[in-house]
Amino acid sequence: MMMMFQQHMNNPQNQNAGGSAAFWEFCRMNPPEFIGEYVPVMAREWIQRMSGILESMECTEV
């Protein structure tokens, strides 16, 4: 997650506007970090938590 944040901020387009409001709202929701282990229960919990955050932000599916 931190790497994604740093990449986002290193993009010159994002520095001018201070980043998107949706991105900052997402960060404030304290999203869980996926550490890449193959443990189905942990992956499922991560997906559920991320889905909850995105639903609360009223994000639409792409």
N, C-alpha and C positions, 0 to 999 in steps of 0.2 A: 504494500500500500504506500509506504514511504517513497519507494522508487517511482511509483506512478505520480505521486504528488510533486516530486522533484522534477520529473520530466515535464509535467504540466507547467510548472513555474519557470523552467528554463526556456520554454517556448516564448519568443518575444511578443507574440500576439496576446498572450495571457498576462504579461506583465503590465501592459498599458491599461488594461481594464481591471487589474487586480484579480483576475481569474473570474470564472463565471459564478454567479450566485448559487446555482445548483451544485456546483462542485464544492463550494464552501459549506453549504448546508449538509451535503453528504459527509464531509469531513467532521462536522460537528456531531453527527450521529454516531461517531466512534465505531466505524465499521470493523468487523473482525478481520484479522490478517490470515490469509490462507497460506500455510507453510509448506504445502505441496506433498504432504504425506499421503500415502494411499491407505487410508483407513475409512471405509465407507461411512461409518457412523459420524465421524468428524466432518467428512465432506458434506454429508447430508445436513448436519447442523449448521455448517457454514452457509450453505445455499439457503436454508430457511431463514437465518438471520439477515443475510443480504437481501433476500426477497422482502422481508418485513421492512427493512430500511427503505428500499426502493418503492414499496407500496405506500409507506407513510409520506414519502416525498411526491406521491402521485405521478411517478414515472410511467410512461407507456412502454410496452414491449416493442421492439424493433423487428 
